[in-house]
Amino acid sequence: MNDRERQKFGRQVARLRRQSMFTVEQLAQMADIKPVTLQHIEQGAFNVPFDILNRLAVVLGGELQIVINDLKE
């Protein structure tokens, strides 16, 4: 993920967290990550490993989808 994509993803996580009425601490605990890690994700300052992406999606009631565009053989 580049900087712009990380920031966009982080904003989306923060928006979903607020819509779900979770604090950073609550969501971090439910996703089994440290609050500071979640803060870094929301700030776009952290490349998020797949397992954390999946846990966040589950806790936020979403679905993790991976779309790969422009693959060149």
PQR file with spaces between the fields and no chain letter, atoms N, CA, C, O and H, PARSE charges and radii, in Angstrom:
ATOM       1  N    MET     1       0.841   -1.180    0.000 -0.4000 1.5000
ATOM       2  CA   MET     1       0.000    0.000    0.000 -0.0000 2.0000
ATOM       3  C    MET     1       0.882    1.238    0.000  0.5500 1.7000
ATOM       4  O    MET     1       1.867    1.298    0.735 -0.5500 1.4000
ATOM       5  N    ASN     2       0.541    2.209   -0.805 -0.4000 1.5000
ATOM       6  CA   ASN     2       1.294    3.446   -0.753 -0.0000 2.0000
ATOM       7  C    ASN     2       0.693    4.378    0.312  0.5500 1.7000
ATOM       8  O    ASN     2      -0.329    4.059    0.920 -0.5500 1.4000
ATOM       9  H    ASN     2      -0.260    2.160   -1.402  0.4000 1.0000
ATOM      10  N    ASP     3       1.326    5.506    0.522 -0.4000 1.5000
ATOM      11  CA   ASP     3       0.881    6.428    1.582 -0.0000 2.0000
ATOM      12  C    ASP     3      -0.579    6.842    1.408  0.5500 1.7000
ATOM      13  O    ASP     3      -1.350    6.841    2.367 -0.5500 1.4000
ATOM      14  H    ASP     3       2.155    5.766    0.028  0.4000 1.0000
ATOM      15  N    ARG     4      -0.943    7.189    0.201 -0.4000 1.5000
ATOM      16  CA   ARG     4      -2.310    7.648   -0.054 -0.0000 2.0000
ATOM      17  C    ARG     4      -3.332    6.552    0.240  0.5500 1.7000
ATOM      18  O    ARG     4      -4.373    6.818    0.840 -0.5500 1.4000
ATOM      19  H    ARG     4      -0.317    7.190   -0.578  0.4000 1.0000
ATOM      20  N    GLU     5      -3.039    5.331   -0.179 -0.4000 1.5000
ATOM      21  CA   GLU     5      -3.955    4.211    0.069 -0.0000 2.0000
ATOM      22  C    GLU     5      -4.065    3.907    1.557  0.5500 1.7000
ATOM      23  O    GLU     5      -5.153    3.624    2.059 -0.5500 1.4000
ATOM      24  H    GLU     5      -2.193    5.115   -0.666  0.4000 1.0000
ATOM      25  N    ARG     6      -2.921    3.967    2.269 -0.4000 1.5000
ATOM      26  CA   ARG     6      -2.945    3.732    3.723 -0.0000 2.0000
ATOM      27  C    ARG     6      -3.795    4.781    4.425  0.5500 1.7000
ATOM      28  O    ARG     6      -4.561    4.458    5.333 -0.5500 1.4000
ATOM      29  H    ARG     6      -2.038    4.197    1.861  0.4000 1.0000
ATOM      30  N    GLN     7      -3.663    6.037    4.007 -0.4000 1.5000
ATOM      31  CA   GLN     7      -4.442    7.105    4.636 -0.0000 2.0000
ATOM      32  C    GLN     7      -5.932    6.936    4.351  0.5500 1.7000
ATOM      33  O    GLN     7      -6.757    7.133    5.243 -0.5500 1.4000
ATOM      34  H    GLN     7      -3.041    6.300    3.270  0.4000 1.0000
ATOM      35  N    LYS     8      -6.278    6.578    3.138 -0.4000 1.5000
ATOM      36  CA   LYS     8      -7.677    6.347    2.784 -0.0000 2.0000
ATOM      37  C    LYS     8      -8.244    5.183    3.598  0.5500 1.7000
ATOM      38  O    LYS     8      -9.341    5.278    4.148 -0.5500 1.4000
ATOM      39  H    LYS     8      -5.608    6.418    2.413  0.4000 1.0000
ATOM      40  N    PHE     9      -7.493    4.093    3.670 -0.4000 1.5000
ATOM      41  CA   PHE     9      -7.939    2.943    4.450 -0.0000 2.0000
ATOM      42  C    PHE     9      -8.105    3.326    5.917  0.5500 1.7000
ATOM      43  O    PHE     9      -9.092    2.952    6.551 -0.5500 1.4000
ATOM      44  H    PHE     9      -6.601    4.016    3.223  0.4000 1.0000
ATOM      45  N    GLY    10      -7.149    4.066    6.454 -0.4000 1.5000
ATOM      46  CA   GLY    10      -7.219    4.492    7.847 -0.0000 2.0000
ATOM      47  C    GLY    10      -8.446    5.334    8.133  0.5500 1.7000
ATOM      48  O    GLY    10      -9.092    5.167    9.168 -0.5500 1.4000
ATOM      49  H    GLY    10      -6.347    4.370    5.940  0.4000 1.0000
ATOM      50  N    ARG    11      -8.771    6.241    7.219 -0.4000 1.5000
ATOM      51  CA   ARG    11      -9.979    7.062    7.385 -0.0000 2.0000
ATOM      52  C    ARG    11     -11.230    6.198    7.383  0.5500 1.7000
ATOM      53  O    ARG    11     -12.167    6.447    8.141 -0.5500 1.4000
ATOM      54  H    ARG    11      -8.246    6.377    6.378  0.4000 1.0000
ATOM      55  N    GLN    12     -11.242    5.183    6.530 -0.4000 1.5000
ATOM      56  CA   GLN    12     -12.401    4.285    6.473 -0.0000 2.0000
ATOM      57  C    GLN    12     -12.548    3.495    7.777  0.5500 1.7000
ATOM      58  O    GLN    12     -13.658    3.334    8.283 -0.5500 1.4000
ATOM      59  H    GLN    12     -10.481    4.981    5.913  0.4000 1.0000
ATOM      60  N    VAL    13     -11.444    3.008    8.313 -0.4000 1.5000
ATOM      61  CA   VAL    13     -11.496    2.275    9.579 -0.0000 2.0000
ATOM      62  C    VAL    13     -12.007    3.196   10.690  0.5500 1.7000
ATOM      63  O    VAL    13     -12.866    2.803   11.479 -0.5500 1.4000
ATOM      64  H    VAL    13     -10.542    3.139    7.902  0.4000 1.0000
ATOM      65  N    ALA    14     -11.482    4.409   10.749 -0.4000 1.5000
ATOM      66  CA   ALA    14     -11.914    5.361   11.772 -0.0000 2.0000
ATOM      67  C    ALA    14     -13.404    5.672   11.640  0.5500 1.7000
ATOM      68  O    ALA    14     -14.118    5.741   12.640 -0.5500 1.4000
ATOM      69  H    ALA    14     -10.785    4.729   10.108  0.4000 1.0000
ATOM      70  N    ARG    15     -13.870    5.859   10.406 -0.4000 1.5000
ATOM      71  CA   ARG    15     -15.290    6.145   10.176 -0.0000 2.0000
ATOM      72  C    ARG    15     -16.166    4.980   10.627  0.5500 1.7000
ATOM      73  O    ARG    15     -17.181    5.183   11.294 -0.5500 1.4000
ATOM      74  H    ARG    15     -13.290    5.802    9.594  0.4000 1.0000
ATOM      75  N    LEU    16     -15.774    3.766   10.262 -0.4000 1.5000
ATOM      76  CA   LEU    16     -16.545    2.590   10.673 -0.0000 2.0000
ATOM      77  C    LEU    16     -16.520    2.399   12.185  0.5500 1.7000
ATOM      78  O    LEU    16     -17.518    2.001   12.786 -0.5500 1.4000
ATOM      79  H    LEU    16     -14.950    3.601    9.720  0.4000 1.0000
ATOM      80  N    ARG    17     -15.376    2.684   12.791 -0.4000 1.5000
ATOM      81  CA   ARG    17     -15.276    2.569   14.253 -0.0000 2.0000
ATOM      82  C    ARG    17     -16.238    3.535   14.922  0.5500 1.7000
ATOM      83  O    ARG    17     -16.965    3.162   15.843 -0.5500 1.4000
ATOM      84  H    ARG    17     -14.566    3.008   12.303  0.4000 1.0000
ATOM      85  N    ARG    18     -16.239    4.779   14.457 -0.4000 1.5000
ATOM      86  CA   ARG    18     -17.140    5.790   15.044 -0.0000 2.0000
ATOM      87  C    ARG    18     -18.609    5.429   14.804  0.5500 1.7000
ATOM      88  O    ARG    18     -19.438    5.581   15.701 -0.5500 1.4000
ATOM      89  H    ARG    18     -15.648    5.082   13.709  0.4000 1.0000
ATOM      90  N    GLN    19     -18.934    4.951   13.597 -0.4000 1.5000
ATOM      91  CA   GLN    19     -20.308    4.544   13.303 -0.0000 2.0000
ATOM      92  C    GLN    19     -20.757    3.406   14.205  0.5500 1.7000
ATOM      93  O    GLN    19     -21.931    3.316   14.566 -0.5500 1.4000
ATOM      94  H    GLN    19     -18.260    4.827   12.869  0.4000 1.0000
ATOM      95  N    SER    20     -19.823    2.541   14.567 -0.4000 1.5000
ATOM      96  CA   SER    20     -20.120    1.416   15.453 -0.0000 2.0000
ATOM      97  C    SER    20     -20.099    1.833   16.918  0.5500 1.7000
ATOM      98  O    SER    20     -20.387    1.038   17.813 -0.5500 1.4000
ATOM      99  H    SER    20     -18.870    2.614   14.274  0.4000 1.0000
ATOM     100  N    MET    21     -19.748    3.104   17.143 -0.4000 1.5000
ATOM     101  CA   MET    21     -19.706    3.680   18.488 -0.0000 2.0000
ATOM     102  C    MET    21     -18.682    2.991   19.393  0.5500 1.7000
ATOM     103  O    MET    21     -18.911    2.818   20.590 -0.5500 1.4000
ATOM     104  H    MET    21     -19.514    3.750   16.416  0.4000 1.0000
ATOM     105  N    PHE    22     -17.549    2.602   18.797 -0.4000 1.5000
ATOM     106  CA   PHE    22     -16.449    2.015   19.557 -0.0000 2.0000
ATOM     107  C    PHE    22     -15.392    3.079   19.794  0.5500 1.7000
ATOM     108  O    PHE    22     -15.157    3.940   18.947 -0.5500 1.4000
ATOM     109  H    PHE    22     -17.363    2.743   17.825  0.4000 1.0000
ATOM     110  N    THR    23     -14.762    3.007   20.950 -0.4000 1.5000
ATOM     111  CA   THR    23     -13.565    3.805   21.174 -0.0000 2.0000
ATOM     112  C    THR    23     -12.394    3.068   20.532  0.5500 1.7000
ATOM     113  O    THR    23     -12.508    1.903   20.151 -0.5500 1.4000
ATOM     114  H    THR    23     -14.953    2.306   21.638  0.4000 1.0000
ATOM     115  N    VAL    24     -11.284    3.761   20.420 -0.4000 1.5000
ATOM     116  CA   VAL    24     -10.072    3.108   19.913 -0.0000 2.0000
ATOM     117  C    VAL    24      -9.737    1.911   20.793  0.5500 1.7000
ATOM     118  O    VAL    24      -9.403    0.835   20.295 -0.5500 1.4000
ATOM     119  H    VAL    24     -11.191    4.707   20.729  0.4000 1.0000
ATOM     120  N    GLU    25      -9.827    2.104   22.077 -0.4000 1.5000
ATOM     121  CA   GLU    25      -9.481    1.031   23.019 -0.0000 2.0000
ATOM     122  C    GLU    25     -10.410   -0.167   22.871  0.5500 1.7000
ATOM     123  O    GLU    25      -9.953   -1.309   22.908 -0.5500 1.4000
ATOM     124  H    GLU    25     -10.098    2.977   22.481  0.4000 1.0000
ATOM     125  N    GLN    26     -11.712    0.079   22.702 -0.4000 1.5000
ATOM     126  CA   GLN    26     -12.672   -1.023   22.567 -0.0000 2.0000
ATOM     127  C    GLN    26     -12.425   -1.826   21.298  0.5500 1.7000
ATOM     128  O    GLN    26     -12.367   -3.055   21.337 -0.5500 1.4000
ATOM     129  H    GLN    26     -12.083    1.007   22.671  0.4000 1.0000
ATOM     130  N    LEU    27     -12.280   -1.128   20.170 -0.4000 1.5000
ATOM     131  CA   LEU    27     -12.055   -1.837   18.911 -0.0000 2.0000
ATOM     132  C    LEU    27     -10.731   -2.583   18.941  0.5500 1.7000
ATOM     133  O    LEU    27     -10.643   -3.718   18.474 -0.5500 1.4000
ATOM     134  H    LEU    27     -12.327   -0.129   20.139  0.4000 1.0000
ATOM     135  N    ALA    28      -9.708   -1.951   19.488 -0.4000 1.5000
ATOM     136  CA   ALA    28      -8.402   -2.613   19.567 -0.0000 2.0000
ATOM     137  C    ALA    28      -8.506   -3.896   20.388  0.5500 1.7000
ATOM     138  O    ALA    28      -7.961   -4.930   20.004 -0.5500 1.4000
ATOM     139  H    ALA    28      -9.780   -1.029   19.868  0.4000 1.0000
ATOM     140  N    GLN    29      -9.201   -3.826   21.510 -0.4000 1.5000
ATOM     141  CA   GLN    29      -9.339   -5.014   22.357 -0.0000 2.0000
ATOM     142  C    GLN    29     -10.092   -6.122   21.619  0.5500 1.7000
ATOM     143  O    GLN    29      -9.695   -7.286   21.673 -0.5500 1.4000
ATOM     144  H    GLN    29      -9.644   -2.985   21.823  0.4000 1.0000
ATOM     145  N    MET    30     -11.177   -5.764   20.932 -0.4000 1.5000
ATOM     146  CA   MET    30     -11.971   -6.777   20.220 -0.0000 2.0000
ATOM     147  C    MET    30     -11.201   -7.380   19.047  0.5500 1.7000
ATOM     148  O    MET    30     -11.405   -8.544   18.703 -0.5500 1.4000
ATOM     149  H    MET    30     -11.500   -4.818   20.888  0.4000 1.0000
ATOM     150  N    ALA    31     -10.319   -6.592   18.433 -0.4000 1.5000
ATOM     151  CA   ALA    31      -9.531   -7.081   17.298 -0.0000 2.0000
ATOM     152  C    ALA    31      -8.202   -7.679   17.746  0.5500 1.7000
ATOM     153  O    ALA    31      -7.403   -8.118   16.919 -0.5500 1.4000
ATOM     154  H    ALA    31     -10.153   -5.646   18.713  0.4000 1.0000
ATOM     155  N    ASP    32      -7.969   -7.693   19.053 -0.4000 1.5000
ATOM     156  CA   ASP    32      -6.756   -8.261   19.639 -0.0000 2.0000
ATOM     157  C    ASP    32      -5.491   -7.578   19.112  0.5500 1.7000
ATOM     158  O    ASP    32      -4.518   -8.233   18.739 -0.5500 1.4000
ATOM     159  H    ASP    32      -8.618   -7.336   19.724  0.4000 1.0000
ATOM     160  N    ILE    33      -5.534   -6.237   19.094 -0.4000 1.5000
ATOM     161  CA   ILE    33      -4.361   -5.446   18.751 -0.0000 2.0000
ATOM     162  C    ILE    33      -4.190   -4.359   19.801  0.5500 1.7000
ATOM     163  O    ILE    33      -5.107   -4.094   20.578 -0.5500 1.4000
ATOM     164  H    ILE    33      -6.324   -5.705   19.397  0.4000 1.0000
ATOM     165  N    LYS    34      -3.046   -3.742   19.826 -0.4000 1.5000
ATOM     166  CA   LYS    34      -2.801   -2.658   20.770 -0.0000 2.0000
ATOM     167  C    LYS    34      -3.491   -1.388   20.275  0.5500 1.7000
ATOM     168  O    LYS    34      -3.561   -1.149   19.069 -0.5500 1.4000
ATOM     169  H    LYS    34      -2.301   -3.958   19.194  0.4000 1.0000
ATOM     170  N    PRO    35      -4.001   -0.570   21.205 -0.5600 1.5000
ATOM     171  CA   PRO    35      -4.623    0.696   20.788  0.2800 2.0000
ATOM     172  C    PRO    35      -3.706    1.560   19.937  0.5500 1.7000
ATOM     173  O    PRO    35      -4.164    2.199   18.989 -0.5500 1.4000
ATOM     174  N    VAL    36      -2.422    1.589   20.259 -0.4000 1.5000
ATOM     175  CA   VAL    36      -1.489    2.400   19.473 -0.0000 2.0000
ATOM     176  C    VAL    36      -1.387    1.886   18.037  0.5500 1.7000
ATOM     177  O    VAL    36      -1.201    2.675   17.110 -0.5500 1.4000
ATOM     178  H    VAL    36      -2.049    1.070   21.028  0.4000 1.0000
ATOM     179  N    THR    37      -1.506    0.587   17.848 -0.4000 1.5000
ATOM     180  CA   THR    37      -1.499    0.013   16.494 -0.0000 2.0000
ATOM     181  C    THR    37      -2.719    0.491   15.721  0.5500 1.7000
ATOM     182  O    THR    37      -2.610    0.872   14.556 -0.5500 1.4000
ATOM     183  H    THR    37      -1.657   -0.054   18.601  0.4000 1.0000
ATOM     184  N    LEU    38      -3.889    0.469   16.371 -0.4000 1.5000
ATOM     185  CA   LEU    38      -5.105    0.949   15.721 -0.0000 2.0000
ATOM     186  C    LEU    38      -4.984    2.437   15.403  0.5500 1.7000
ATOM     187  O    LEU    38      -5.419    2.874   14.337 -0.5500 1.4000
ATOM     188  H    LEU    38      -3.977    0.159   17.317  0.4000 1.0000
ATOM     189  N    GLN    39      -4.418    3.200   16.282 -0.4000 1.5000
ATOM     190  CA   GLN    39      -4.220    4.627   16.020 -0.0000 2.0000
ATOM     191  C    GLN    39      -3.331    4.829   14.791  0.5500 1.7000
ATOM     192  O    GLN    39      -3.611    5.682   13.948 -0.5500 1.4000
ATOM     193  H    GLN    39      -4.065    2.846   17.148  0.4000 1.0000
ATOM     194  N    HIS    40      -2.267    4.044   14.696 -0.4000 1.5000
ATOM     195  CA   HIS    40      -1.382    4.147   13.533 -0.0000 2.0000
ATOM     196  C    HIS    40      -2.106    3.742   12.247  0.5500 1.7000
ATOM     197  O    HIS    40      -1.893    4.347   11.196 -0.5500 1.4000
ATOM     198  H    HIS    40      -2.039    3.351   15.380  0.4000 1.0000
ATOM     199  N    ILE    41      -2.955    2.727   12.331 -0.4000 1.5000
ATOM     200  CA   ILE    41      -3.736    2.313   11.165 -0.0000 2.0000
ATOM     201  C    ILE    41      -4.647    3.457   10.732  0.5500 1.7000
ATOM     202  O    ILE    41      -4.708    3.794    9.549 -0.5500 1.4000
ATOM     203  H    ILE    41      -3.128    2.235   13.185  0.4000 1.0000
ATOM     204  N    GLU    42      -5.356    4.053   11.693 -0.4000 1.5000
ATOM     205  CA   GLU    42      -6.290    5.134   11.373 -0.0000 2.0000
ATOM     206  C    GLU    42      -5.568    6.367   10.831  0.5500 1.7000
ATOM     207  O    GLU    42      -6.153    7.139   10.071 -0.5500 1.4000
ATOM     208  H    GLU    42      -5.306    3.779   12.654  0.4000 1.0000
ATOM     209  N    GLN    43      -4.325    6.556   11.208 -0.4000 1.5000
ATOM     210  CA   GLN    43      -3.535    7.692   10.725 -0.0000 2.0000
ATOM     211  C    GLN    43      -2.869    7.398    9.380  0.5500 1.7000
ATOM     212  O    GLN    43      -2.275    8.287    8.771 -0.5500 1.4000
ATOM     213  H    GLN    43      -3.850    5.929   11.825  0.4000 1.0000
ATOM     214  N    GLY    44      -2.969    6.158    8.921 -0.4000 1.5000
ATOM     215  CA   GLY    44      -2.347    5.784    7.660 -0.0000 2.0000
ATOM     216  C    GLY    44      -0.847    5.609    7.772  0.5500 1.7000
ATOM     217  O    GLY    44      -0.130    5.720    6.777 -0.5500 1.4000
ATOM     218  H    GLY    44      -3.451    5.435    9.416  0.4000 1.0000
ATOM     219  N    ALA    45      -0.366    5.335    8.976 -0.4000 1.5000
ATOM     220  CA   ALA    45       1.077    5.262    9.215 -0.0000 2.0000
ATOM     221  C    ALA    45       1.568    3.826    9.384  0.5500 1.7000
ATOM     222  O    ALA    45       2.677    3.610    9.874 -0.5500 1.4000
ATOM     223  H    ALA    45      -0.949    5.244    9.784  0.4000 1.0000
ATOM     224  N    PHE    46       0.764    2.847    8.987 -0.4000 1.5000
ATOM     225  CA   PHE    46       1.105    1.460    9.274 -0.0000 2.0000
ATOM     226  C    PHE    46       0.606    0.575    8.143  0.5500 1.7000
ATOM     227  O    PHE    46      -0.571    0.636    7.788 -0.5500 1.4000
ATOM     228  H    PHE    46      -0.136    3.023    8.589  0.4000 1.0000
ATOM     229  N    ASN    47       1.478   -0.243    7.572 -0.4000 1.5000
ATOM     230  CA   ASN    47       1.050   -1.258    6.614 -0.0000 2.0000
ATOM     231  C    ASN    47       0.416   -2.392    7.406  0.5500 1.7000
ATOM     232  O    ASN    47       1.071   -3.019    8.239 -0.5500 1.4000
ATOM     233  H    ASN    47       2.434   -0.292    7.861  0.4000 1.0000
ATOM     234  N    VAL    48      -0.834   -2.648    7.149 -0.4000 1.5000
ATOM     235  CA   VAL    48      -1.615   -3.565    7.969 -0.0000 2.0000
ATOM     236  C    VAL    48      -1.481   -4.993    7.465  0.5500 1.7000
ATOM     237  O    VAL    48      -1.788   -5.271    6.306 -0.5500 1.4000
ATOM     238  H    VAL    48      -1.366   -2.139    6.472  0.4000 1.0000
ATOM     239  N    PRO    49      -1.023   -5.905    8.324 -0.5600 1.5000
ATOM     240  CA   PRO    49      -0.949   -7.311    7.918  0.2800 2.0000
ATOM     241  C    PRO    49      -2.349   -7.891    7.680  0.5500 1.7000
ATOM     242  O    PRO    49      -3.336   -7.430    8.253 -0.5500 1.4000
ATOM     243  N    PHE    50      -2.406   -8.900    6.831 -0.4000 1.5000
ATOM     244  CA   PHE    50      -3.684   -9.506    6.459 -0.0000 2.0000
ATOM     245  C    PHE    50      -4.482   -9.973    7.670  0.5500 1.7000
ATOM     246  O    PHE    50      -5.696   -9.771    7.711 -0.5500 1.4000
ATOM     247  H    PHE    50      -1.605   -9.274    6.365  0.4000 1.0000
ATOM     248  N    ASP    51      -3.838  -10.590    8.655 -0.4000 1.5000
ATOM     249  CA   ASP    51      -4.589  -11.111    9.795 -0.0000 2.0000
ATOM     250  C    ASP    51      -5.270   -9.995   10.577  0.5500 1.7000
ATOM     251  O    ASP    51      -6.380  -10.181   11.075 -0.5500 1.4000
ATOM     252  H    ASP    51      -2.853  -10.755    8.621  0.4000 1.0000
ATOM     253  N    ILE    52      -4.627   -8.847   10.690 -0.4000 1.5000
ATOM     254  CA   ILE    52      -5.249   -7.715   11.384 -0.0000 2.0000
ATOM     255  C    ILE    52      -6.380   -7.144   10.538  0.5500 1.7000
ATOM     256  O    ILE    52      -7.428   -6.781   11.072 -0.5500 1.4000
ATOM     257  H    ILE    52      -3.725   -8.695   10.285  0.4000 1.0000
ATOM     258  N    LEU    53      -6.179   -7.062    9.226 -0.4000 1.5000
ATOM     259  CA   LEU    53      -7.257   -6.612    8.336 -0.0000 2.0000
ATOM     260  C    LEU    53      -8.496   -7.474    8.526  0.5500 1.7000
ATOM     261  O    LEU    53      -9.611   -6.964    8.639 -0.5500 1.4000
ATOM     262  H    LEU    53      -5.328   -7.357    8.792  0.4000 1.0000
ATOM     263  N    ASN    54      -8.291   -8.764    8.560 -0.4000 1.5000
ATOM     264  CA   ASN    54      -9.402   -9.692    8.697 -0.0000 2.0000
ATOM     265  C    ASN    54     -10.098   -9.527   10.046  0.5500 1.7000
ATOM     266  O    ASN    54     -11.327   -9.506   10.105 -0.5500 1.4000
ATOM     267  H    ASN    54      -7.385   -9.178    8.468  0.4000 1.0000
ATOM     268  N    ARG    55      -9.332   -9.409   11.127 -0.4000 1.5000
ATOM     269  CA   ARG    55      -9.941   -9.236   12.458 -0.0000 2.0000
ATOM     270  C    ARG    55     -10.742   -7.941   12.527  0.5500 1.7000
ATOM     271  O    ARG    55     -11.836   -7.921   13.092 -0.5500 1.4000
ATOM     272  H    ARG    55      -8.334   -9.426   11.080  0.4000 1.0000
ATOM     273  N    LEU    56     -10.214   -6.865   11.963 -0.4000 1.5000
ATOM     274  CA   LEU    56     -10.950   -5.598   11.959 -0.0000 2.0000
ATOM     275  C    LEU    56     -12.251   -5.736   11.172  0.5500 1.7000
ATOM     276  O    LEU    56     -13.295   -5.249   11.605 -0.5500 1.4000
ATOM     277  H    LEU    56      -9.325   -6.881   11.504  0.4000 1.0000
ATOM     278  N    ALA    57     -12.189   -6.396   10.024 -0.4000 1.5000
ATOM     279  CA   ALA    57     -13.396   -6.590    9.213 -0.0000 2.0000
ATOM     280  C    ALA    57     -14.450   -7.376    9.984  0.5500 1.7000
ATOM     281  O    ALA    57     -15.629   -7.020    9.962 -0.5500 1.4000
ATOM     282  H    ALA    57     -11.341   -6.792    9.672  0.4000 1.0000
ATOM     283  N    VAL    58     -14.041   -8.428   10.655 -0.4000 1.5000
ATOM     284  CA   VAL    58     -14.991   -9.250   11.418 -0.0000 2.0000
ATOM     285  C    VAL    58     -15.629   -8.433   12.540  0.5500 1.7000
ATOM     286  O    VAL    58     -16.849   -8.444   12.701 -0.5500 1.4000
ATOM     287  H    VAL    58     -13.084   -8.718   10.673  0.4000 1.0000
ATOM     288  N    VAL    59     -14.816   -7.733   13.308 -0.4000 1.5000
ATOM     289  CA   VAL    59     -15.329   -6.952   14.439 -0.0000 2.0000
ATOM     290  C    VAL    59     -16.257   -5.837   13.962  0.5500 1.7000
ATOM     291  O    VAL    59     -17.264   -5.548   14.608 -0.5500 1.4000
ATOM     292  H    VAL    59     -13.825   -7.724   13.178  0.4000 1.0000
ATOM     293  N    LEU    60     -15.923   -5.214   12.841 -0.4000 1.5000
ATOM     294  CA   LEU    60     -16.731   -4.104   12.335 -0.0000 2.0000
ATOM     295  C    LEU    60     -17.923   -4.576   11.504  0.5500 1.7000
ATOM     296  O    LEU    60     -18.656   -3.763   10.941 -0.5500 1.4000
ATOM     297  H    LEU    60     -15.105   -5.449   12.316  0.4000 1.0000
ATOM     298  N    GLY    61     -18.112   -5.894   11.432 -0.4000 1.5000
ATOM     299  CA   GLY    61     -19.267   -6.443   10.734 -0.0000 2.0000
ATOM     300  C    GLY    61     -19.152   -6.361    9.230  0.5500 1.7000
ATOM     301  O    GLY    61     -20.159   -6.360    8.522 -0.5500 1.4000
ATOM     302  H    GLY    61     -17.517   -6.555   11.890  0.4000 1.0000
ATOM     303  N    GLY    62     -17.940   -6.295    8.744 -0.4000 1.5000
ATOM     304  CA   GLY    62     -17.722   -6.180    7.310 -0.0000 2.0000
ATOM     305  C    GLY    62     -17.181   -7.457    6.731  0.5500 1.7000
ATOM     306  O    GLY    62     -17.185   -8.519    7.352 -0.5500 1.4000
ATOM     307  H    GLY    62     -17.122   -6.296    9.319  0.4000 1.0000
ATOM     308  N    GLU    63     -16.722   -7.309    5.531 -0.4000 1.5000
ATOM     309  CA   GLU    63     -16.170   -8.438    4.805 -0.0000 2.0000
ATOM     310  C    GLU    63     -14.891   -7.969    4.132  0.5500 1.7000
ATOM     311  O    GLU    63     -14.868   -6.911    3.502 -0.5500 1.4000
ATOM     312  H    GLU    63     -16.718   -6.446    5.025  0.4000 1.0000
ATOM     313  N    LEU    64     -13.848   -8.737    4.261 -0.4000 1.5000
ATOM     314  CA   LEU    64     -12.585   -8.397    3.636 -0.0000 2.0000
ATOM     315  C    LEU    64     -12.600   -8.889    2.198  0.5500 1.7000
ATOM     316  O    LEU    64     -12.770  -10.081    1.943 -0.5500 1.4000
ATOM     317  H    LEU    64     -13.867   -9.596    4.773  0.4000 1.0000
ATOM     318  N    GLN    65     -12.420   -7.961    1.255 -0.4000 1.5000
ATOM     319  CA   GLN    65     -12.359   -8.298   -0.151 -0.0000 2.0000
ATOM     320  C    GLN    65     -11.025   -7.798   -0.704  0.5500 1.7000
ATOM     321  O    GLN    65     -10.585   -6.688   -0.405 -0.5500 1.4000
ATOM     322  H    GLN    65     -12.282   -6.993    1.462  0.4000 1.0000
ATOM     323  N    ILE    66     -10.410   -8.625   -1.496 -0.4000 1.5000
ATOM     324  CA   ILE    66      -9.150   -8.231   -2.113 -0.0000 2.0000
ATOM     325  C    ILE    66      -9.358   -8.208   -3.620  0.5500 1.7000
ATOM     326  O    ILE    66      -9.751   -9.202   -4.230 -0.5500 1.4000
ATOM     327  H    ILE    66     -10.767   -9.527   -1.739  0.4000 1.0000
ATOM     328  N    VAL    67      -9.085   -7.056   -4.197 -0.4000 1.5000
ATOM     329  CA   VAL    67      -9.223   -6.888   -5.633 -0.0000 2.0000
ATOM     330  C    VAL    67      -7.849   -6.547   -6.180  0.5500 1.7000
ATOM     331  O    VAL    67      -7.199   -5.602   -5.732 -0.5500 1.4000
ATOM     332  H    VAL    67      -8.766   -6.248   -3.702  0.4000 1.0000
ATOM     333  N    ILE    68      -7.423   -7.327   -7.150 -0.4000 1.5000
ATOM     334  CA   ILE    68      -6.126   -7.080   -7.767 -0.0000 2.0000
ATOM     335  C    ILE    68      -6.384   -6.661   -9.209  0.5500 1.7000
ATOM     336  O    ILE    68      -6.925   -7.418  -10.015 -0.5500 1.4000
ATOM     337  H    ILE    68      -7.951   -8.095   -7.513  0.4000 1.0000
ATOM     338  N    ASN    69      -5.980   -5.432   -9.503 -0.4000 1.5000
ATOM     339  CA   ASN    69      -6.187   -4.871  -10.839 -0.0000 2.0000
ATOM     340  C    ASN    69      -4.860   -4.802  -11.586  0.5500 1.7000
ATOM     341  O    ASN    69      -3.789   -4.781  -10.979 -0.5500 1.4000
ATOM     342  H    ASN    69      -5.541   -4.816   -8.848  0.4000 1.0000
ATOM     343  N    ASP    70      -4.950   -4.768  -12.885 -0.4000 1.5000
ATOM     344  CA   ASP    70      -3.806   -4.549  -13.751 -0.0000 2.0000
ATOM     345  C    ASP    70      -2.678   -5.555  -13.547  0.5500 1.7000
ATOM     346  O    ASP    70      -1.505   -5.184  -13.524 -0.5500 1.4000
ATOM     347  H    ASP    70      -5.820   -4.785  -13.378  0.4000 1.0000
ATOM     348  N    LEU    71      -3.027   -6.792  -13.404 -0.4000 1.5000
ATOM     349  CA   LEU    71      -1.987   -7.823  -13.307 -0.0000 2.0000
ATOM     350  C    LEU    71      -1.367   -8.040  -14.676  0.5500 1.7000
ATOM     351  O    LEU    71      -2.063   -8.178  -15.682 -0.5500 1.4000
ATOM     352  H    LEU    71      -3.980   -7.094  -13.422  0.4000 1.0000
ATOM     353  N    LYS    72      -0.079   -8.067  -14.691 -0.4000 1.5000
ATOM     354  CA   LYS    72       0.633   -8.304  -15.944 -0.0000 2.0000
ATOM     355  C    LYS    72       1.354   -9.634  -15.827  0.5500 1.7000
ATOM     356  O    LYS    72       1.997   -9.922  -14.817 -0.5500 1.4000
ATOM     357  H    LYS    72       0.487   -7.955  -13.874  0.4000 1.0000
ATOM     358  N    GLU    73       1.242  -10.423  -16.850 -0.4000 1.5000
ATOM     359  CA   GLU    73       1.862  -11.741  -16.835 -0.0000 2.0000
ATOM     360  C    GLU    73       3.266  -11.662  -17.362  0.5500 1.7000
ATOM     361  O    GLU    73       3.959  -12.678  -17.429 -0.5500 1.4000
ATOM     362  H    GLU    73       0.719  -10.189  -17.670  0.4000 1.0000
